[in-house]
Amino acid sequence: MPLRKYGVLAARAVDRHREGGTDSPHYEVHLRDDAGTHYRAAVNVRSKVAPHELMYVVVDDFRHPLTQQLPAPGSGWKGLAGQAGGGAALDFVRGNLFDPAAMRVLPPDLPGVDNDLSDLFDHYVQRAIADPTIALYVFGDRFGPEPHAHDSEFGFQPSDGVHEIHMNQGNSKGFEPQDGVWQDGGMLFHLPAEDRWVAVFLAFQSQKWHTDPVTGHAIPGAPDRLAGFEAPLTIIAALVKAAGPAAGAGTVTLLNTSAATVDLTGWCLVDEEGHPLPLPSRQLPAGSTLAVAAGDGGGFRLGDLGGTISLWDPSGLKVHGVAYTARQASAEGRTITF
């Protein structure tokens, strides 16, 4: 079944430990909320299932409407089970959090510096430990609290924390019971001095990208984007709030990145609420762009408070997606580029 206690922990980093010597080591982070409650975040850095190296992506300037839905910094644990698009829950497939083609592979822990996944976490976590103004948001499955147990890594009592801080759908056999939608893990760092968010997302190489919208199980026979699948069409820009007489109307601009002409019949855009906008039935030559009028009809809408835009192919698979914030959408007549 899906994760039982999915949610997000809003806290501050106070210590960290690089775990080794097991077949499934973790990068351990000691956190404390503003009420003084202690937590441990156990972040996988190696998979039990081959290939063992994890895939990761760091978004150094993370702009997404979900940051507007997060609880207050340092406020502790908040359950998110049952939430879907538009809330703070994460879904790598449906939430348009990042481009999965940007994911890379790193070993868990190697001699030397800046050459493994633990080093990558150190770069951000050590900075957060040194600067208490940096807020951490850790998404995953809660374990504890266990009133009579001490934490196995940092010794505080009661034992309490978060694990499953990675993609939690499209799992290989043996881990399928943990599949679910809108329950993926991740870590967000808010740097208030720079007014910037940094996001770190992890996935196992054995996981599949295209998943069932109800169960989160991998769709049999679907191409695996995490293994390098690239769609021929991508969303490259959006005009959310047009200026002048056309105020209220918007456009979404597509680019044919392939080396061949693409027949747009059957393709569609989908907004954050799931409303489709069929693309015009025409041929789009290689390297060409197309600005698709969003308008206000048919249900499809570009919300000016932030939102997501997804691209679906004729077979009904999502192949690309982007997100924008309310701040990005606030400038009338300005086109957002992705």
N, C-alpha and C positions, 0 to 999 in steps of 0.2 A: 504494500500500500504506500501512498505518498508519505512524505515526512510528517511526523505527528506534531512536532512543535516548531514549525517553520516561523521565522521572524527575523528581526534585525536588532542588534545590540548597538546602542549609542553610548560610547564610553571613551576614556582616554587611555593611551598606552603607557604603562609604567615599567615594563620589563619584557624581555624576550629570551627564548632558549631554542637553540638549534638541536633538534633531536636526531640521533643517528643510531646505527647498529640494529635496525629492524628491517623487515621486508616492506613495511609501510610507514616510513618516518614522517614526522610532522614538524612544521615550524610553529612553535608555541609562543603565543603572545599573552602576557598578563595585562589585563585591563581593569579599570575601576571607574564606576559612574560617579556622578556628583553627590549621590547619597552615601557613598563610601562602600558600596557593594562591589566585591571582587569577582572577576570572571576570567576564564581562560579560553582563548580562541585557538583551536587545533587545526592548522591548515596543512592539508596533504601536500607533500612535495615529491612523492613517488607513488606509482600505481602498483597494486598487487597483480594486476592483469597486464600482460605484455601487449604492446610496448610499454615499458615502465616509466619512461619520461613523460611528464605532464606537458600539456599545451597551455600557453599563457598569452595574455595580451594586457598591456598597460596603456591606458588612455590618459595622457598627461594633462589634457585640458578637456575633462569630461563635461559635456553639456547635454543635459537630458531633463525632461520635465519631472522625473521622479525625485530629483533633488528638492523640488518644491513640496513634496509630500512626506519628507522624512521627519521623524520626531526631533525634538530639541536636542542639541548637542549635550552629551553626558547624561541623558535622561534614563539610561538603562535599557532593559529589554522590552520590546514591543512585538507581540505576536501578529503575524501577517497571514496566517492560514486562511485560505478561501478567497483572498483578494486576487483581483485580476488586473488587466490593463487599466492604466489611469491611477493606480495606487502605487505604493512603494515596493511591492513585491517584484522580484527579478525573474525574467524569463529570457534566456539567451536567444531563443528562436523567435519569439513573438514581441519582445520588448525593444528591439532595435537599439541595443546597448552599445554594440560595436560591430565591426566587420569581421566575421569569423575567418576570412581569408588573411587577416592580419595576425592570426595566432601563430606562435612559434613554439619550439620545443627546447626545454632546458633540463639537464640532469639535476638531481636533487641537491648534491653536496660534493664539491670537488676541492682538492687543494688549490690554493691560490685565491685571487680576489676577482670579483665581478665576472664570474664564469659559471654560476649555477643559480638555481631557483632560490635557495636560501639567501644568497648574496643579494638577489633582486629584492626580496622582502626586507632585508636589513637596510637597504637604501632608504626605504620609506618609513619603516617602523622605528628605526633608530632616530630618525629626524623627529618623528612624533613623540618619542620618549623624551627627547631633549627640549621639545617645545610643547608645553601643555595647552597652548591655544589651538593646536591641531586636533580636530575631532575625527574619531574613527567611527565608521558604521560597518558592522560585520554581519553579513547575511548568511543564514544557515539554519541548522537544526539544533535546538537547545538540549543540552544534557544537564541533569540536576534541576534545582538544587538538592543536594544530599546533606541534610542537616548534621549528620554525625560523621561525615567523611571529610578528610583534608584533601586538598587538590594534589594530584600526583606529581605535578611539576613545580608548583610555586608554594605549596604548603598552606595556603589560606583555607579557612573553613567558614561556611560550608563549601563543598565542591560544587562548582557551577560554571557553565560556559557554553560555547557554541562549536559545533563541528559541521561536517558536510559543506564546507565553504568552497564549493565548486559546482559545476553543471550537475543537475540532478534529474536528468531525463535522457532518453536515448541510450540507456545503459545496455551493456552486454549481458548475456544470460548469466544468471546467478545474482545479478544486481538489479534486474528488472523490477522486483517488488518495490524498489525505492523510487521508481519513475513517477513523475507528476509534472504538471504545468504550473507556471508561476510559483516556483519554489527553488530556483537556482541560487547558488551562493556567490559571494563576492565580498570585496573590501573597498570601501570608499573613504578617502582621506579629504577632509575639507581644510584648506589652508587659508584662513581668513585674512592674513596679512597680504596675500596675493589675490584674494577673491577668486580662488581657483579650486576645482575639484580634481582629484586624481583617482582613477578607478583601476582595480586589478581583478581580472577574471581568469579562472582556471577551468580546464576540461581535460578528461582522460582521452587518450588517443583511441581507445576502444569505443567511445561514445559516438553516436550518430547525430547528424544535424537535423534532418527532417523527422519530426515526431508527430504522433497523433495528438490532436488538439484537446482530447478529453483525458486519455490515459498517460500521455507523455512517452509511450513506447515508440521505438524506432519504426518508421514506415518501411515495410519490406520492399526492396527493389528501388527505393528512392536514391538518387545520387547523394554522395556523402560530401557535403561542403567542407567539413572539417578535414577531409583528406585532399582538399585542393580543388573542388568543384567551383567553377566560376560562371556566373550567369552572363549571357550575352548583353543584357540590358542592365543599367544601373541608374539610380536616382542621383543626380548631381547638384540640383538646386531647387529651391521653392520660393515663390513670391507669396507670402501669406497675406499681407495687407497691401493691396494696390492703392496707388495715390490717384487723386483726381476723380473724374466722373465714373471710373470703374471701381471706385472704392467698394470693398467687400468681396470682390472677385479675386481669385488667385490662380497661380499656375504651378505646375510641377514639371521640371525639365529632366528628360531622360537622355542617356547617351548609349548608343550602340557601340560597345567596346570590342565586339567580335570582328572577325575578318570577312564576314559575310552579311548579306542583307537579311534582316529579320522581319518576318510576317507578324504584325502586331495583333492579328485576329486571335481572340481568346485571352489576351493578356489584360490585366486590370490592376489598378491602384486600389489600396485599401487604407482607410483612415483608422485612427485610434479606436473608434467605436465599432469597427468592423464593416463599415459601409463601403461597398465596392464602386469603382468608377471605371467602366470598360474603356480600354484604349481604342482609338479609331482604327478601323480595319484598313490598314494601308501597309506599304512596305517601307522600312526604315533602312537606308543604305548603311554600310559599314562606316563607322566614324562619325555618323550624323547624329544630331540632337533633335529632340521634339519637345516643345512646350505644350503641355496638356492643360487645358482650361479646367479649373476645379469648379468654379461657380458655386451656386447655392442649391442647385437642384439635385435630385437623385439620392439625397442623403449624405453623399461624400462631402466632407468639410475640412478646411484647414483652420483649426482653432487658434485664436490669437493668444491663448494662455499656455501655449506649448502643446506638443503632440508628436505623434509618430506617423510615418508614411511608409507603407509596405508595397512591394511589387510582387505580384503572383503570376506564374506562367500558365499556359493553357491547360496543363495537367493538374492544376490546383495546388501547386507547391509554392511556398514563399521563397523567392530567390534573392531578394535584396530588401533592405530597409534602412531608414534614417530617422533621426529624432531632432527636435529643436525645442528651445526653451521659450518662455514668455518674453524674456529680455530680447532674444534674437528676433522674435516676431513683432516687437513693439515699434520698430522703425518703419513708418509708412513708406511704401514704394521701394523698399530695399530688398534685394534678393539674397536669400540665405544660401550659401554654398556648402556642400558636404564633402 
